[in-house]
Amino acid sequence: MLKRNTKETRVERKSLSDMVFNQMYRAIKSGSYAPDERLPTETDLAAEFEVSRPIVREALKKLREQNLIYSRQGVGSFVRQNGIKDPLGFSPVENLSDLRRCYEFREVLEPACAQAAAERRTMADLKAIEAALALLKDATTQRRHRADADYDFHLSIARASGNQYFQTAMESLKDHIAVGMKYHGISLKQSTGGLDDVYSEHEKIYQAIKSGNKEDAFALMKKHITGSRSRLFDE
């Protein structure tokens, strides 16, 4: 009788464990479980996902490590209050493929945010975008990249859209976007004129929104996100 390759078995087990983890992660983040609610038993989860208990145990261990659940000896696993914060329940970025998909989603989402913001922005919205842009300008002058100000700029535009679904999506993507901005910032500092070019892109987006030019706001944001992805992945 042939024995299964040990390495292949480990890879398969990890893949199944990741599958259970990702589905449980989304369920917790989306609010399917209430704070301090007890999760199903390992046996029940194994039956639900059609995997073995050790695989479920590995997934639960990862959820505990990320402070999404806690365990009580002899009682079970429970959802932490601070684990429920992202209504959309996006899984965390774990590899380059995830980061590419995040950019792919942003290429659809953010141009629509900018287009709606150009139509609906208020004076308060413009001031919020201006504040983030000012921080970006200051950082650019100092040859630095402010990932926090960069994210605030994009989030302010989503809020200015007047669409709560756009805003919620951007808020839920904060940690995911931060990963991309971190590495994008490194690539900008390594390229001649990179920081200045990106600041100029942000400024043009702001001006389009301020002037109420929906078409330009959409196109400029689309170009900006696509360009960021291309710079990051050297496409």
N, C-alpha and C positions, 0 to 999 in steps of 0.2 A: 504494500500500500504506500502510495506516494505521500510524503509529508509536505505540507504547505510551507513556502518560503517564509521564514520568521520575519524578515524585513517587510514583506508584502502584507503579512498579517498585522504588523504594527501600523503600517500606513492606512490600511483599511479601517482599523479600529479608531485611529485618530480622526479619519474622515467622518466616520459615523458619530464620534463624540462631538466634533465640530458642528455637525448637522443638528444634533440635539441641543447643543449650547446656543446656536444661532436662533433656533425656533423658540427656545425658552427665553432668550434675551429679548426678542421682539415681543413676545407675549407679556413680559414684565414691563417693558418700556411703553407698550401701548395701553397699559392699564387693565389688561385682562385679569390681573390679580390685584387685589386690594392690599394696602400696606399691612404688614404683619399677618397676611393670609398664609395658611399652611399650604405648601405645594403638595401635589399627589405623591404617594409613596414611590420609592424606587421601582417597586414591582409594577405599579400602575403606569408609571412613565415608560418603563421598558415595554409594556404591552401596547401603550399608545403609539410609541415610535417604532415598534417592532425591532427592538435591539436588545442586547443583553444588559443585565443590571450593572456589570462593571463599566460599560460604556456610559450609562446614565450617571454612574458615580463620578466618572471623569468630568462630564459636563457640569454636574453640580459643583464639583470642586472649583472649576473655572469661574462659575457664577459667584461662588463665595470669595474667591481671590479678587474679583472686581467689585466686591462689596454690594452686590445686588441681592444676595440672600444671606441668611444666617441660620445656624442649626442649633437645635436644642437636643441634648443627649436623650435618646430614647423616645423622643417626641416627633422629630422630623425637621424639615427645612421650611423657612419662612421668608417672605419678601420684605426687604428693608424699605423703610419709608423713603429714603433718599435715592432708592433705585428707580422710582417712578418719576421721571421728569421729562421724557421725550415722547409726546403723544404718537409720533409716527414710528417709533421703535426701530430706527435704523441700526443695523449691526455695525460694530466698530470696524475701522479700516485696519486690515491685518496684512495686506500685501499690495503690490503695485497694481494688480488687477482690480482690487477694490477701489484704489485711488483713481484709476482710469474711469471706472464706472461712475464715481462721484463727480468727476469733471463732466462726463457725458450728461449726467442729470442736471448739473449746473448750467450747461450750455442751453438747455431747454427752459429751465426755471428762471434764471436771472435776467435774460433779455425780456421775458414777459413781465418781470417785476419792474424793470426800468421803463418799459413802455407804459405800464399802468401808472407808475410814479409821475411820469411826464404829464399825464392827464389829470391826476388827482392830488398832487402834492400841495401841502399847505405851507405857510411861512415857517411854522414850527418844524415841519419835515425838512425844509431846505436848510434851516439852521443846524439841524442834527447832522445832515450830510456835510455841510460846510465845516463843522467842528472836526469830523473825522478826516476830511480832506486837508485841513490845516495841520493836523498831526502828521499826516503823510508827507506834506510839504516840508515840515520841519525835519522829519527823519531823513528825507531825501537830501536835504541840504547838508546834513551831518553824515551822509553816505551810509545810512542805516535803513533797514526795512522794519517797519512797525506792523507785525502781523496782527496785533490787536486792533490798531487803527484801521488796517485794511479790512478786517472782518466787520468792524463797526460801520464802515462806509457801505459795504454791501448789505448789511442788515438794515441800516437806515433807509436804504432804497426800498427794500422789501416792505418795511413799515409804511413808507410813503406811498406804496401801491394802493393802500386802503383795502387790501385783500388779506384777511386773516389767515387764509390757507398758505399764501406765499410766505407770510411772516413766520408761521409755525414751522414750515419746512426749513426755512433758513435757520431758525433757532435750534431746531433738532439736528441740523447739520454742523453745528458749531465745532465740535471736536473733529469731525471729518475734514472740514475745510481747513482747520488749523494745521493738520498734517501736511496738506498740499501747500499751504502758505509758508510753512517752515522751510520746506525744501525749495520752493519757488524763490523765497527770499535769498537763500544761499546762492542759487544760480544767478540771480540778478546782480549780486555783489561781485560775481566772478566775470561778468560780461561788461564790456565798455559801453557806458551810457544806458545800461539796463534799468537802473533805478529811475533815471530821468524819464525814460520812455514810458515806463509803467505809470509814473505819476501823471504824465501828460494824458495817458489813456483815462485815468480816473477823472481828471479835470474836465476832459471833453464830455465824458458821460454826465458829469454834474451839470455842465452848461446846457446840454441837450434837455435834461430834466427841468432845469430852471426855466428855460425858454418855452417849455411845453411841446418840444418837437418829439413826438412819439416814435416816428420812423427812425430818426437819428439815435435816439436813446436805445432803441432795440438793437439796431445795427452795431453801435459802438460797444454795447455790453457784450453782444455776441462775439465780436472781434476780440475783445479783451479776454474773455474766458477761454476762447479757442487759442489765443496767443499764449496765455498762461500755461495751458496744457502742453502746447508745442514746445515752449521754452523748458518746461520741467522734464519732459520726456525726450527732448532733443529730436523732435520730429521734423 
